[in-house]
Amino acid sequence: MSTRETATRLAADLGIPKSRAVEAQMKAKLVAAVVAEVRRRHLTHSQLASRSGLGRSTVTGILSGSLQKVSLGRVLRLVEATGLEAEVRVRRAP
């Protein structure tokens, strides 16, 4: 199943706009990459908080999957703090 199909199905299942489903999916993928990098580099939540400028409890919440009230900007700060780089692709809708 493609990302687009997943986002469309998620939006329909939750009764939310597709754009919100796409955002949720983006955040989840980014956080999964951050979690993997944190494990690989043996970083603590405190270290990541210091590097990102976010509070430790905020970092812990995000890495635990509490993403509903977290902006994409905050997630991107964690991506950057781990030394990763995010890339966005835009294409015509089918």
Summary of the structure (lengths in Angstrom):
residues: 94
radius of gyration: 14.3
end to end distance: 15.7
largest distance: 43.6
contacts: 231
relative contact order: 0.14
helix: 66%
strand: 0%
